[in-house]
């Protein structure tokens, strides 16, 4: 099967060794605070590139489990940090929301597709977190939204991003991704989607989880860590994002915030993270 996102891997082929991590903005220790940090992206790009991130940590010395957050094709890493980074911090996790676009001079990738190298940004973030004593490097999850959810599924496929980078996340969560993957994952993974989502098809996600072939996607049954799909009734794309209240159309799709759907999804994610990471 030729995956739609294999261009990410091809663009970085031969350049998948991550640079040594250097802290360019020292994180504060105060609970509730957020710090802007910088860390090196994958080497071998057209120019040296430092990614930007929003780092939050709970009160205390830790070490804590952590979650790396990947935004969608519309960007707005700061909004994702305020929405999910703060929530994860309140649950007792370190959170690092990666801004993959600003350092690359990109505002939006919804029409152009993910920029080359973005598939490895999560592993640059994982290396960054692992360099800090307040993080338990073996208990870090990856959590992506829309395009970030698609990349999350790519990154935890066997012999893909994690194997290439030499490190692995401990668990993964993908919100309303395009479900083009093989259905095989290397770590326990949770997929959440709205039943009414007309951008990320629930039926496509069901077939992916079952490792059934789909239009343009050939799948074969293969060993996999647990992969679970939760479908949120009456919910549309971006149901967890307060920016989309009221709902509005974008590129022909309806994006609509639903606080009840968010509450249900947040509870499911919290339970999943507690089971996989503790806290």
Protein Blocks (a to p, Z undefined) as FASTA:
>chain_A
ZZfklmmmmmmgoilcccddddfbdcdfbehiacdddddddehiabdcdddddddddedj
bjaddddddddfklomllmmmmmmmmmmmnopacddddfklmnopabfklnopaehklmm
mmmmmmmmmmpmkbcfklccdddehjlmmmmmmmmgghilmmmnopacfbdcdehiadfb
noiafbdcdddddfklckbcfklmmmmmnopacehiacdddddddddddddehiaehklb
mklcccddeehiacdddfklmmmmmmmmmmmmmmmngZZ
